Each structure stands twice: as structure tokens, then as C-alpha cells.
Amino acid sequence: MIAAPRLLGHLVDGPDAAPPLVLGPSLGTSLAVWEPQVPVLARHHRVVRWDLPGHGGSPAGLLPDTAPGATTVADLARLVLDLADALGLDAFAYAGVSLGGAVGAWLAVHHPERVSSLAMVCSSARFGEPEAWRERAALVRAEGTAPVAETAAARWFTPGFAAAPAALALTADLRAADPEGYAACCDALAAYDLRADLARVTVPALVIAGRDDPATPPRHARELADGIPGASLTEVGHAAHLAGVERPAPVLAALLAHLSAATAPGPGPSAGEPGRPEAGRTGGEDSRYERGMAVRRAVLGDEHVDRAIARTTDFTAPFQDFITRYAWGEIWTRPGLSRRTRSCVTLTALVARGHLDELAMHVRAALRNGLTPEEIREVLLQAAVYCGVPAANSAFAVADRVLGEERSR
């Protein structure tokens, strides 16, 4: 009798009949790295999160050989396929962070029949020089994960987020990781180089970068997006390597837009959501509304959106529903322009039409989308040439006030 293969530690959320979505973690983290996105993703997908060997709920002994230099990304990918087979997933959408993204890219190249779409978050086609990973593996085998845990927060998060509860919890996961499992994953990263094979990724692909990521800087994401045919790229401002933890809303919004084209809409959010009329909505409209609300919150901020919802009346509710579905759910979610570029276009249009209240709101949104005050100034100078000096004069006054308010916060 052949024994069933031991499986990666995993959690499954969402309806059994929904389209499957497999989520891979970053080196040193557990599947908790995806917790900010799972509640929304699981409304329309059967979400499967897995732990790397020696991390979270996965023992290091799952790997065939943990001797120095033995483990490859292909070994990790085969464990993911074993898990998918055990769960009855013939094909699935895949999203992964860092090493988890590399596993997805390897699957998309070598098993394209299993992967329906791919999202790589703060990942790379090659994670630096192999020797650095071999040295880290040797350090962890000799001294455990404590030395790398001491410096993890500086790689994973921006300074202002490193002491947040979510950041501390993930650092604790790293301290608890099995040294052999962690070191084996370092060996896999040392041997990984997919640069020559990126053109073989033929599924719809999304690349997400943290603009302040020291581990896989945005140039790594651009290399992925340039090498994978038709891939789209989203850069998240004010986020380091674990962008989905530090800036969960922009990452979620990008994923929802990416996944919506390839998966059938499922049941919408529960009835009774404040400010949202439910009558007559189809499944597709539910999906657009949900994507739109995620992007709207990511761009404008929860505080602004909550105020708008609180002010909604029976008379204005259809308009709120319209702009959420159409402006935010169909236009802002399109992959053809980055969110930074959309902010530049929006600022210019508002200057041209003299919509100063909306301009103030979108100056704040531009900051949220990663534009610097200097870049906003350049947009307004450009608008002065093509929209007129009086319009730009008023726009500069509004923007100066808003930027001053933001600096004083």
C-alpha cells in the first residue's frame, strides 16, 4: 500500500464551489502574511494558504533533502502541487509573496496547465547573488533564526510600521521557524534564476512592488513585468517587502482587479452594508462594486469613504453606487495605467475644470498613490501651460494648503 504524501500546512477559506486561489508566503513568514486580504478574497474564491517547510504548520521534513544546497524552488513547487492534488484543484489562480511568488512563476513556466493566473508580490526573477543566500543558510544552520529575526523588520517594513502589532507577530513567526527548513528555503533562493524563462509565462500576470522595498526593489518588479508577456505592474507607495501587510488595501485592490477577469463572480457582500442599495444587483455588479469599494478606500482613505457613506441618503444612494461601480470598479481598476499615472491625469482634469474641492481630495489621494509633493508640483506646473495660469494659480493654493495639512499630521 502506497502511503499518501505528507502535505504542507495549510488553511482553506471560502466556498467549496468557488474558483480556487492559492496563496504563497514569503521566506520567514507563516500563512498569516495573507490575513489582511483573505476576508475579501474568500467571498469569491476558495482560498488556500500554505506554509513553507519548517514554517508555521509545515514540518521541515517534507523536503526530500535538506542538506546544504539540495533544495530548489522546483522542490517547493512540487509540494504545492501535492497539496493542490489532495484538495482536488486541477487548475487554480496563484498569488505569492517573494519566495511564494517565485514558486508561482516556476509553476506557470513548467506546469501552465495548472495555473490560470499569476500574481507576484514583492518578488523577483533572481533574488540577488547566490553566495549571500548560502551564507545566510549557513548562519541559520549554525545559530538558528534569531540572528536573521533581529534584522527582519528593517527588510520587511518601513520604519514607521516596524513596531505595529502585525509586524511584531510576523517577526515572531520567523523566530519560531525551524532552522533547517528556513536554511533549505535560502538554498532554494540561491539556486533560483528565472530570467531566461519569463517569456514562457503565458497566463494573465500581475506584478506588485513595494516602492520602499530593500529586499526586492521596484527594479526587480519592472524586470518581471517587462519579461512576462502582457503583465501589469502596480507599485505601492510607503511599503517595504511585506507590502500586503503594511499597505493591505492597495494590494487587495490590485489583486481584485487582476482576478476578476479570470474568475466568475460569486455572491456579493452581505445585505445591509451602509450606504449601499441592494435591490436589482446582479452578481457581476456585486463584483464590480466590491472591487470599486476596495480601490476607493485605498485611494481616498477609509476616513473619507466612511464620511461619504454616512452622508448617503435614499436620494443620493444610486449616485454613490454608480461612482463606486463605474469610476472605481471599472476605470480605476483597469491595468493599463498605474495608479500614480491615474492620479496625475485626474489632477490635471480637475485643474482644467476648476473643481477645487475634488482637487483637494485628489491631492491627498495622489500622496496615497505614491506621488511626492515635488511630483504634484510638476503636474500643476504642466497644467499651468495647458489649462491656463489662473486655473493653476487656484490649484497651487489648494494643493499648498492640503500638503501643509498633511505635513502637520
C-alpha positions as CSV (number, residue, x, y, z in Angstrom):
1,M,0.0,0.0,0.0
2,I,1.4,3.4,-1.0
3,A,1.2,6.0,1.8
4,A,-0.4,9.3,1.0
5,P,2.1,12.2,0.7
6,R,2.5,14.4,3.7
7,L,1.2,17.8,2.9
8,L,2.2,21.4,3.5
9,G,0.5,23.0,6.5
10,H,-2.4,25.0,5.1
11,L,-5.7,26.7,5.7
12,V,-8.7,26.9,3.4
13,D,-11.3,29.7,3.4
14,G,-14.3,30.5,1.2
15,P,-17.0,28.5,-0.5
16,D,-16.0,25.0,-1.7
17,A,-17.5,25.6,-5.2
18,A,-15.8,29.0,-5.7
19,P,-12.8,29.3,-8.1
20,P,-9.7,28.2,-6.3
21,L,-6.9,30.7,-5.4
22,V,-3.6,29.5,-3.9
23,L,-1.6,32.0,-1.8
24,G,2.1,31.5,-1.1
25,P,4.1,33.1,1.7
26,S,7.4,34.9,1.9
27,L,10.6,33.3,3.4
28,G,10.4,33.5,7.2
29,T,6.7,34.2,7.4
30,S,3.7,32.0,8.0
31,L,0.5,31.9,6.0
32,A,-0.6,34.8,8.3
33,V,1.1,37.1,5.9
34,W,-2.1,37.0,3.8
35,E,-4.6,37.6,6.7
36,P,-5.4,41.2,5.7
37,Q,-6.6,40.1,2.2
38,V,-8.3,36.8,3.0
39,P,-11.7,38.0,4.3
40,V,-12.5,39.8,1.0
41,L,-10.7,37.3,-1.3
42,A,-12.6,34.4,0.3
43,R,-16.0,35.9,-0.7
44,H,-15.5,34.9,-4.3
45,H,-12.7,32.3,-4.1
46,R,-11.8,29.1,-2.4
47,V,-8.6,30.5,-0.8
48,V,-5.8,28.0,0.0
49,R,-2.9,29.4,2.0
50,W,0.2,27.2,2.6
51,D,3.2,27.4,4.9
52,L,6.8,26.8,3.7
53,P,8.6,23.8,5.1
54,G,9.7,24.5,8.6
55,H,7.4,27.5,8.9
56,G,4.0,27.7,10.6
57,G,2.2,24.4,10.3
58,S,4.7,22.7,7.9
59,P,7.4,20.5,9.2
60,A,10.9,20.8,7.6
61,G,10.8,17.0,6.9
62,L,8.5,17.5,3.9
63,L,11.5,18.2,1.7
64,P,13.3,15.2,0.2
65,D,16.7,16.5,1.2
66,T,17.6,19.5,3.5
67,A,21.4,19.1,3.1
68,P,23.1,22.4,2.2
69,G,22.4,23.3,-1.4
70,A,20.0,20.5,-2.0
71,T,16.6,22.3,-2.1
72,T,15.3,24.2,-5.1
73,V,12.2,26.2,-5.9
74,A,11.1,23.2,-8.0
75,D,11.0,21.1,-4.8
76,L,8.7,23.7,-3.1
77,A,6.5,23.9,-6.2
78,R,6.1,20.1,-6.2
79,L,4.9,20.3,-2.6
80,V,2.3,22.9,-3.7
81,L,1.1,20.6,-6.5
82,D,0.8,17.7,-4.0
83,L,-1.4,19.9,-1.8
84,A,-3.5,21.0,-4.8
85,D,-3.9,17.4,-5.9
86,A,-5.0,16.4,-2.4
87,L,-7.6,19.2,-2.4
88,G,-8.8,18.3,-5.8
89,L,-7.6,21.5,-7.5
90,D,-6.9,20.7,-11.2
91,A,-6.2,24.4,-12.0
92,F,-6.0,27.4,-9.8
93,A,-5.2,31.1,-9.7
94,Y,-2.0,31.8,-7.8
95,A,-0.6,34.7,-5.8
96,G,2.6,34.7,-3.8
97,V,4.9,37.0,-1.8
98,S,8.6,37.0,-2.5
99,L,9.7,33.3,-2.4
100,G,6.0,32.3,-2.7
101,G,5.8,34.4,-5.9
102,A,8.9,32.6,-7.3
103,V,7.1,29.3,-6.7
104,G,4.1,30.5,-8.6
105,A,6.3,31.7,-11.5
106,W,8.0,28.3,-11.6
107,L,4.6,26.6,-11.8
108,A,3.4,29.0,-14.5
109,V,6.5,28.1,-16.6
110,H,6.7,24.4,-16.0
111,H,3.0,23.5,-15.3
112,P,1.0,26.1,-17.2
113,E,-2.0,23.7,-17.3
114,R,-2.3,24.1,-13.5
115,V,-2.1,27.9,-13.2
116,S,-4.9,30.0,-14.5
117,S,-3.4,33.4,-13.5
118,L,-0.3,34.6,-11.6
119,A,0.3,37.5,-9.2
120,M,3.8,38.1,-7.8
121,V,4.0,40.4,-4.8
122,C,7.4,41.9,-3.9
123,S,9.1,39.1,-5.8
124,S,11.8,38.6,-8.4
125,A,13.2,36.6,-11.2
126,R,16.5,36.3,-9.3
127,F,17.0,37.3,-5.6
128,G,20.5,38.7,-5.7
129,E,23.8,36.9,-5.6
130,P,23.6,33.2,-4.6
131,E,26.5,33.4,-2.2
132,A,24.6,35.8,0.1
133,W,21.8,33.2,0.5
134,R,24.3,30.4,1.1
135,E,25.9,32.5,3.8
136,R,22.5,33.1,5.4
137,A,21.7,29.4,5.3
138,A,25.0,28.5,7.0
139,L,24.3,31.2,9.7
140,V,20.9,29.8,10.4
141,R,22.1,26.2,10.5
142,A,24.7,27.2,13.0
143,E,22.9,29.7,15.2
144,G,19.2,29.3,14.5
145,T,16.8,32.0,13.1
146,A,17.4,34.6,15.9
147,P,20.2,36.5,14.0
148,V,18.1,37.0,10.9
149,A,15.0,37.8,13.0
150,E,16.9,40.7,14.5
151,T,17.2,42.4,11.2
152,A,13.9,41.2,9.5
153,A,11.8,44.2,10.4
154,A,14.1,46.6,8.6
155,R,13.8,44.4,5.4
156,W,10.1,43.7,5.7
157,F,8.6,47.1,6.8
158,T,9.2,50.8,6.7
159,P,10.5,52.3,10.0
160,G,7.1,53.7,10.9
161,F,5.4,50.3,10.7
162,A,8.1,48.0,12.2
163,A,6.6,48.2,15.7
164,A,3.0,47.6,14.6
165,P,1.3,44.5,16.1
166,A,1.1,42.8,12.7
167,A,4.8,43.4,12.1
168,L,5.8,42.0,15.6
169,A,3.6,38.9,15.0
170,L,5.3,38.1,11.7
171,T,8.8,38.6,13.3
172,A,7.7,36.1,16.0
173,D,6.8,33.6,13.2
174,L,10.4,34.0,11.9
175,R,11.9,33.3,15.3
176,A,9.7,30.2,15.6
177,A,10.7,28.8,12.2
178,D,12.7,25.6,12.0
179,P,16.3,26.4,11.2
180,E,16.7,23.5,8.7
181,G,13.5,24.5,6.9
182,Y,14.5,28.1,6.8
183,A,18.0,27.3,5.6
184,A,16.7,25.0,2.9
185,C,14.5,27.8,1.6
186,C,17.6,30.0,1.5
187,D,19.2,27.3,-0.7
188,A,16.2,27.4,-3.0
189,L,16.6,31.2,-3.4
190,A,20.3,30.8,-4.1
191,A,19.6,28.4,-7.0
192,Y,16.7,30.3,-8.4
193,D,17.0,32.3,-11.7
194,L,14.0,32.5,-13.9
195,R,15.1,35.5,-16.0
196,A,15.6,33.5,-19.2
197,D,12.2,31.8,-18.8
198,L,9.9,34.8,-18.1
199,A,8.6,34.9,-21.7
200,R,7.3,31.3,-21.1
201,V,4.7,32.7,-18.6
202,T,1.6,32.9,-20.7
203,V,-1.2,33.2,-18.1
204,P,-2.5,36.7,-17.1
205,A,0.1,38.1,-14.7
206,L,0.2,40.9,-12.2
207,V,3.4,42.2,-10.5
208,I,3.1,44.3,-7.3
209,A,6.1,46.1,-5.9
210,G,6.7,48.0,-2.6
211,R,8.3,51.3,-3.5
212,D,10.4,51.2,-0.3
213,D,11.3,47.5,-0.6
214,P,15.1,46.9,0.1
215,A,14.9,43.2,-0.5
216,T,13.3,43.2,-3.9
217,P,13.4,46.9,-5.0
218,P,11.0,48.1,-7.7
219,R,13.5,47.4,-10.5
220,H,13.0,43.7,-9.8
221,A,9.3,44.1,-10.3
222,R,9.9,46.0,-13.6
223,E,12.1,43.2,-14.8
224,L,9.3,40.8,-14.2
225,A,6.7,43.0,-15.8
226,D,8.9,43.6,-18.8
227,G,9.8,40.0,-19.2
228,I,6.3,38.4,-18.8
229,P,4.2,39.0,-21.9
230,G,1.2,41.2,-21.1
231,A,2.0,41.5,-17.4
232,S,0.7,44.5,-15.5
233,L,2.6,46.3,-12.7
234,T,1.4,48.1,-9.6
235,E,3.8,50.0,-7.3
236,V,2.6,50.6,-3.8
237,G,4.0,53.7,-2.1
238,H,5.1,53.8,1.6
239,A,5.6,50.0,1.7
240,A,8.6,47.7,2.0
241,H,8.9,44.0,1.4
242,L,5.7,42.8,3.0
243,A,3.6,45.4,1.2
244,G,0.4,43.4,1.7
245,V,0.8,43.6,5.5
246,E,1.9,47.3,5.6
247,R,-0.5,48.6,2.9
248,P,-3.2,45.9,2.7
249,A,-5.8,48.0,0.8
250,P,-3.8,48.8,-2.3
251,V,-2.5,45.3,-2.6
252,L,-6.1,43.9,-2.2
253,A,-7.4,46.3,-4.8
254,A,-4.8,45.3,-7.4
255,L,-5.5,41.6,-6.7
256,L,-9.2,42.0,-7.1
257,A,-8.9,43.8,-10.4
258,H,-6.4,41.1,-11.6
259,L,-8.5,38.2,-10.5
260,S,-11.9,39.5,-11.6
261,A,-11.2,39.0,-15.4
262,A,-10.4,35.3,-14.9
263,T,-12.9,34.2,-12.3
264,A,-16.7,34.1,-12.3
265,P,-18.3,36.4,-9.8
266,G,-19.6,34.8,-6.7
267,P,-22.1,36.0,-4.0
268,G,-21.7,39.7,-3.1
269,P,-21.2,41.2,0.3
270,S,-23.9,40.7,2.9
271,A,-27.1,42.8,2.6
272,G,-27.3,45.8,4.7
273,E,-23.9,47.3,4.0
274,P,-24.2,51.0,4.9
275,G,-25.0,53.3,2.0
276,R,-25.4,50.5,-0.5
277,P,-28.7,49.7,-2.2
278,E,-29.1,46.0,-2.7
279,A,-32.2,45.7,-4.9
280,G,-31.7,44.6,-8.5
281,R,-28.0,44.0,-8.3
282,T,-26.6,41.1,-10.4
283,G,-23.5,39.0,-9.4
284,G,-21.3,40.9,-11.9
285,E,-22.4,44.2,-10.5
286,D,-21.7,42.9,-7.0
287,S,-18.1,42.1,-8.1
288,R,-17.6,45.5,-9.6
289,Y,-18.9,47.2,-6.5
290,E,-16.6,45.2,-4.3
291,R,-13.6,45.9,-6.4
292,G,-14.6,49.6,-6.6
293,M,-15.0,50.0,-2.9
294,A,-11.6,48.4,-2.2
295,V,-9.9,50.8,-4.7
296,R,-11.9,53.7,-3.5
297,R,-10.8,53.1,0.1
298,A,-7.2,52.5,-1.0
299,V,-7.0,55.8,-2.9
300,L,-9.2,58.1,-0.9
301,G,-8.8,56.6,2.6
302,D,-11.2,54.9,4.9
303,E,-12.0,58.2,6.8
304,H,-13.2,59.9,3.6
305,V,-15.2,57.0,2.3
306,D,-16.8,56.4,5.7
307,R,-17.9,60.0,5.8
308,A,-19.4,59.7,2.3
309,I,-21.3,56.6,3.3
310,A,-22.5,58.2,6.5
311,R,-23.9,61.1,4.5
312,T,-25.7,58.9,2.0
313,T,-29.4,59.3,1.7
314,D,-32.1,57.5,-0.2
315,F,-31.8,60.2,-2.8
316,T,-28.0,60.1,-3.2
317,A,-27.6,56.3,-2.8
318,P,-27.9,55.5,-6.5
319,F,-25.2,58.0,-7.3
320,Q,-22.8,56.6,-4.6
321,D,-23.5,53.2,-6.1
322,F,-22.8,54.4,-9.6
323,I,-19.4,56.1,-8.9
324,T,-18.3,53.1,-6.8
325,R,-19.1,50.6,-9.6
326,Y,-18.2,52.7,-12.6
327,A,-15.4,55.2,-11.6
328,W,-13.7,53.0,-9.1
329,G,-14.8,49.4,-10.0
330,E,-14.3,49.7,-13.8
331,I,-11.9,52.6,-14.5
332,W,-9.5,52.8,-11.6
333,T,-9.1,49.1,-11.6
334,R,-8.0,48.8,-15.2
335,P,-4.4,47.5,-15.6
336,G,-3.5,49.8,-18.5
337,L,-2.2,52.7,-16.3
338,S,-0.5,52.7,-12.9
339,R,-2.4,54.3,-10.0
340,R,0.3,57.0,-9.9
341,T,-0.4,57.9,-13.6
342,R,-4.2,57.9,-13.0
343,S,-3.6,60.4,-10.2
344,C,-1.6,62.7,-12.5
345,V,-4.4,62.6,-15.1
346,T,-7.1,63.2,-12.5
347,L,-5.3,66.2,-11.0
348,T,-4.9,67.7,-14.4
349,A,-8.5,67.2,-15.3
350,L,-9.7,68.8,-12.1
351,V,-7.4,71.8,-12.6
352,A,-8.8,72.2,-16.1
353,R,-12.4,72.2,-15.0
354,G,-11.8,74.2,-11.8
355,H,-13.2,71.5,-9.5
356,L,-11.2,72.7,-6.4
357,D,-13.0,70.7,-3.7
358,E,-12.4,67.5,-5.7
359,L,-8.8,68.7,-6.4
360,A,-8.1,68.8,-2.6
361,M,-9.4,65.3,-2.2
362,H,-7.3,64.0,-5.0
363,V,-4.1,65.8,-3.8
364,R,-4.4,63.6,-0.7
365,A,-5.2,60.6,-3.0
366,A,-2.1,61.3,-5.0
367,L,0.1,61.2,-1.9
368,R,-1.6,57.9,-1.0
369,N,-0.8,56.6,-4.5
370,G,2.9,57.4,-4.1
371,L,3.3,60.8,-5.7
372,T,5.7,63.1,-3.8
373,P,4.8,66.8,-3.2
374,E,7.5,67.6,-5.8
375,E,5.8,65.4,-8.4
376,I,2.4,67.0,-7.6
377,R,4.0,70.4,-8.1
378,E,5.3,69.3,-11.5
379,V,1.8,68.1,-12.5
380,L,0.4,71.6,-11.6
381,L,3.1,73.4,-13.5
382,Q,2.3,71.3,-16.6
383,A,-1.3,72.1,-16.1
384,A,-0.5,75.8,-16.0
385,V,0.8,75.6,-19.5
386,Y,-2.1,73.7,-21.0
387,C,-5.0,74.6,-18.7
388,G,-4.2,78.3,-18.0
389,V,-2.3,80.3,-15.4
390,P,-5.5,81.4,-13.4
391,A,-6.6,77.8,-13.1
392,A,-3.2,76.7,-12.0
393,N,-2.9,79.6,-9.5
394,S,-6.1,78.4,-7.7
395,A,-4.8,74.8,-7.9
396,F,-1.5,75.7,-6.3
397,A,-3.3,77.4,-3.4
398,V,-5.4,74.4,-2.8
399,A,-2.5,71.9,-3.1
400,D,-0.3,74.0,-0.8
401,R,-3.0,74.1,1.8
402,V,-3.6,70.3,1.6
403,L,0.1,69.5,1.7
404,G,0.6,71.7,4.7
405,E,-2.2,69.9,6.5
406,E,-0.7,66.5,5.6
407,R,2.7,67.6,6.9
408,S,1.3,68.7,10.2
409,R,-0.5,65.4,10.9
